[in-house]
Amino acid sequence: MSEQGILVVEDEPHIRDIVELALRFHGFQVTGVGSGEEALAEVDRNSPDLIVLDVLLPGIDGFEVCRRLGARQIPVIFLTARDTPADTVHGLTLGGDDYVTKPFSVEALVARVRAVLRRSRRTIDLIRKVADLELDEARWEVRRGGTLVDLSPTEFRLLAFMMAHEGQVLTKRQLLEHVWGYGGQSQVVETYISYLRRKLDPLGEPLIHTRRGVGYVLRAQ
């Protein structure tokens, strides 16, 4: 049985109960709360392995909860009736790992929880290096020129995938599928490439290069 802890944040009690019951049936330890304030307090008390987070919450909404989590490196799956492309992009840009719209299949949600946990907690005893950039997948650490770089979980996974394919031009679709597990069209790739450049470029020469109309490549000059 899994000992991974899931925090379910949903203000509709019957939906929260269904999700909690399904996750417990599949072996997860589950805590449920009904507001953004309770969610942040629970994270402070017991850092979960993943959060299933409703967007339309009383008080602090789900997007704001995700933003306040910042660099805590806790995967988030948004669960919401808001299904416009703009909402999806906004949720993923804030650091969400997946976006499930209501009504939803409970079994599909459990499958997505497992997939996100696999992506987020996969650690390989391997250090990747490109020029003066070093990524330690076992410790979830990135350094450039010896300086520790603070990355969100999504930024880390994106950088790790690009470093694993050093010198190879990667399309936006490839990055979406391998980093986000999301096959649609989205501006989230450009947003996260910008985040990485903003954190890495001040420490040395640019390593991430754009191939217009194709995608991105990570390589030293």
BELZI-V912932 format. One record per residue. N is the residue number from 1. SS is DSSP state (@ for helix, = for strand, . for the rest). PHI is phi in degrees with one decimal (none if undefined). Layout:
[[N & SS & PHI] [N & SS & PHI]]
//
This chain:
[[1 & . & none] [2 & . & -74.5] [3 & . & -107.1] [4 & . & -73.6] [5 & = & -97.8] [6 & = & -117.5] [7 & = & -103.0] [8 & = & -103.3] [9 & = & -114.2] [10 & . & -152.7] [11 & . & -84.5] [12 & . & -91.6] [13 & @ & -56.2] [14 & @ & -69.1] [15 & @ & -68.9] [16 & @ & -59.1] [17 & @ & -63.2] [18 & @ & -63.4] [19 & @ & -65.8] [20 & @ & -59.6] [21 & @ & -61.6] [22 & @ & -64.6] [23 & @ & -67.7] [24 & @ & -65.7] [25 & @ & -59.1] [26 & . & -92.2] [27 & . & 96.0] [28 & . & -90.4] [29 & = & -87.4] [30 & = & -124.8] [31 & = & -122.6] [32 & = & -117.4] [33 & = & -135.9] [34 & . & -115.0] [35 & . & -149.6] [36 & @ & -64.7] [37 & @ & -62.9] [38 & @ & -64.6] [39 & @ & -62.6] [40 & @ & -63.6] [41 & @ & -65.7] [42 & @ & -67.1] [43 & @ & -61.9] [44 & @ & -65.0] [45 & @ & -76.3] [46 & . & -139.5] [47 & . & -60.7] [48 & . & -78.0] [49 & . & -81.5] [50 & = & -160.6] [51 & = & -121.5] [52 & = & -95.0] [53 & = & -125.2] [54 & = & -69.2] [55 & . & -86.7] [56 & . & -85.7] [57 & . & -112.9] [58 & . & -68.7] [59 & . & 74.5] [60 & . & -75.7] [61 & . & -80.4] [62 & @ & -63.2] [63 & @ & -60.5] [64 & @ & -69.5] [65 & @ & -58.8] [66 & @ & -61.4] [67 & @ & -62.5] [68 & @ & -70.5] [69 & @ & -65.0] [70 & . & 53.6] [71 & . & -94.8] [72 & . & -70.4] [73 & . & 61.0] [74 & . & -109.1] [75 & = & -62.4] [76 & = & -129.9] [77 & = & -112.3] [78 & = & -75.0] [79 & = & -127.4] [80 & = & -159.2] [81 & . & -85.4] [82 & . & -82.9] [83 & . & -121.7] [84 & . & -74.0] [85 & @ & -55.3] [86 & @ & -63.4] [87 & @ & -65.4] [88 & @ & -61.9] [89 & @ & -61.4] [90 & @ & -61.6] [91 & @ & -63.8] [92 & @ & -68.0] [93 & @ & -65.8] [94 & . & -70.1] [95 & . & 118.6] [96 & . & -64.8] [97 & . & -98.4] [98 & = & -160.1] [99 & = & -141.9] [100 & = & -111.2] [101 & = & -100.1] [102 & . & -86.9] [103 & . & -70.3] [104 & . & -138.3] [105 & . & -85.9] [106 & @ & -62.1] [107 & @ & -64.7] [108 & @ & -65.7] [109 & @ & -63.5] [110 & @ & -61.3] [111 & @ & -62.7] [112 & @ & -69.4] [113 & @ & -58.5] [114 & @ & -63.8] [115 & @ & -64.8] [116 & @ & -66.6] [117 & @ & -63.3] [118 & @ & -62.6] [119 & @ & -66.5] [120 & @ & -80.0] [121 & @ & -106.2] [122 & . & -69.3] [123 & . & -123.8] [124 & . & -120.1] [125 & . & -73.0] [126 & . & -149.2] [127 & = & -113.6] [128 & = & -98.6] [129 & = & -134.7] [130 & = & -136.7] [131 & . & 54.4] [132 & . & -97.2] [133 & = & -95.9] [134 & = & -130.4] [135 & = & -124.5] [136 & = & -104.8] [137 & . & -73.0] [138 & . & -73.8] [139 & . & -98.8] [140 & . & 54.6] [141 & = & -126.1] [142 & = & -128.0] [143 & = & -130.4] [144 & = & -128.1] [145 & . & 58.9] [146 & . & 87.0] [147 & = & -90.4] [148 & = & -68.6] [149 & = & -108.5] [150 & . & -85.0] [151 & . & -118.9] [152 & . & -73.3] [153 & @ & -56.8] [154 & @ & -69.4] [155 & @ & -61.0] [156 & @ & -63.3] [157 & @ & -64.5] [158 & @ & -63.5] [159 & @ & -64.9] [160 & @ & -61.6] [161 & @ & -66.3] [162 & @ & -68.6] [163 & @ & -68.4] [164 & @ & -66.9] [165 & . & -119.8] [166 & . & -51.3] [167 & . & 82.7] [168 & . & -100.9] [169 & . & -74.1] [170 & = & -108.2] [171 & = & -77.5] [172 & @ & -60.5] [173 & @ & -62.8] [174 & @ & -60.3] [175 & @ & -66.2] [176 & @ & -60.1] [177 & @ & -69.4] [178 & @ & -85.3] [179 & @ & -96.4] [180 & @ & -103.9] [181 & . & 63.0] [182 & . & -131.2] [183 & . & -95.6] [184 & . & -83.8] [185 & . & -92.9] [186 & . & -159.8] [187 & . & -85.8] [188 & @ & -65.2] [189 & @ & -63.2] [190 & @ & -58.0] [191 & @ & -62.7] [192 & @ & -75.7] [193 & @ & -62.4] [194 & @ & -62.3] [195 & @ & -59.6] [196 & @ & -63.3] [197 & @ & -60.5] [198 & @ & -62.3] [199 & @ & -90.6] [200 & @ & -94.2] [201 & @ & -62.5] [202 & @ & -63.8] [203 & @ & -98.5] [204 & . & 171.6] [205 & . & -64.8] [206 & . & -59.6] [207 & . & -111.8] [208 & = & -100.2] [209 & = & -119.5] [210 & = & -92.8] [211 & = & -106.0] [212 & . & -55.1] [213 & . & 78.6] [214 & . & -122.0] [215 & = & 168.5] [216 & = & -134.9] [217 & = & -137.0] [218 & = & -105.0] [219 & . & -162.6] [220 & . & -77.6] [221 & . & -62.1]]
//
